Amino acid sequence: MEPILVAEMLLQVEVIYALPDKQERVPLRLPAGSTLQQALEASGLLEKYPAIDLEKNKFGIFAKLSRLDTVLRDRDRVEIYRPLIADPREVRKQRAAEGKVMKKGAGEEGEAA
């Protein structure tokens, strides 16, 4: 039987948390079979940023939403997503409405060009 190398049993992953003014990147080495939640806990970011809530925030691996019990693979990038400030659909509706107003009211009435 071949001896199992310790390095083969460890996963190399990173946990990312993007803030408006900076990005936190925490590289980790975790045992094979570790979950997304275990990576979050090992990163120290939950303590550093109390606003991160395992119940409310969403998480992903390489931009794909993932559950806390997802088993990680070597070189995974765990991402912590911040809540949206505004609903993107509503923002688009507002921008479209503003654009219509601009087109209709492009210039004052009675103004000579």
C-alpha positions in Angstrom: 0.0 0.0 0.0 1.2 3.5 -0.9 1.6 6.0 2.0 -1.0 8.9 1.8 0.7 12.3 1.7 -0.8 14.9 4.1 -0.7 17.5 1.3 -3.1 15.3 -0.7 -5.6 15.4 2.1 -5.8 19.2 2.3 -7.8 21.4 0.0 -6.5 24.8 -1.0 -9.5 27.2 -1.1 -10.0 31.0 -0.7 -12.8 33.0 0.9 -13.7 36.3 -0.7 -15.7 39.2 0.7 -16.0 42.3 -1.4 -16.8 45.5 0.3 -17.5 48.9 -1.4 -14.0 50.2 -0.6 -11.9 47.0 -0.5 -11.8 43.2 -1.0 -11.0 40.7 1.7 -9.3 37.5 0.4 -8.4 34.7 2.8 -6.5 31.7 1.5 -7.1 28.5 3.5 -5.9 24.9 3.6 -8.8 22.7 4.8 -9.2 18.9 5.2 -10.8 17.1 2.3 -14.6 16.9 2.8 -14.8 20.4 4.4 -18.0 22.4 3.7 -18.6 26.0 2.6 -19.7 26.8 6.2 -16.5 25.4 7.6 -14.5 27.5 5.2 -16.4 30.6 6.3 -15.8 29.8 10.0 -12.1 29.1 9.4 -11.6 32.4 7.4 -12.2 34.6 10.5 -14.4 36.9 8.4 -17.5 36.1 10.4 -15.8 37.5 13.5 -14.2 40.4 11.7 -17.5 41.5 9.9 -20.5 40.8 12.2 -22.8 42.0 9.4 -22.2 38.7 7.7 -25.1 36.5 8.8 -25.2 32.8 7.9 -29.0 32.9 8.0 -29.4 36.0 5.8 -26.4 36.4 3.5 -26.0 34.4 0.3 -22.9 32.5 -0.5 -21.4 30.9 -3.6 -18.6 29.1 -5.2 -17.2 30.8 -8.4 -20.3 33.0 -8.7 -22.8 30.1 -8.4 -25.1 30.2 -5.4 -24.3 27.4 -3.0 -25.6 26.1 0.3 -23.7 26.1 3.5 -23.4 22.3 3.5 -21.8 22.2 0.0 -18.6 20.1 0.1 -15.7 22.0 -1.2 -13.2 20.9 -3.9 -9.6 21.8 -4.2 -9.0 25.4 -5.4 -12.6 26.5 -4.9 -13.3 30.2 -4.3 -16.0 30.8 -1.7 -17.8 34.1 -2.1 -19.8 36.0 0.5 -22.5 38.1 -1.2 -23.7 41.3 0.4 -27.5 42.1 0.4 -28.6 44.3 -2.5 -29.4 47.9 -1.6 -32.0 48.3 -4.3 -34.0 45.9 -6.4 -32.3 45.9 -9.9 -35.7 45.6 -11.6 -37.0 48.7 -9.9 -33.9 50.6 -10.7 -34.3 49.8 -14.4 -37.9 50.8 -14.3 -37.0 54.2 -12.7 -34.2 54.8 -15.3 -36.6 53.9 -18.1 -39.2 56.3 -16.8 -36.6 59.1 -16.4 -35.5 58.5 -20.0 -39.1 58.9 -21.2 -39.5 62.2 -19.3 -36.2 63.5 -20.8 -37.3 62.7 -24.3 -40.8 64.2 -23.9 -39.5 67.3 -22.2 -36.3 67.9 -24.1 -36.2 71.7 -23.9 -38.5 74.3 -22.5 -41.7 75.2 -24.4 -41.5 78.5 -26.2 -37.7 78.2 -26.4 -36.4 79.2 -29.8 -33.6 77.0 -31.2 
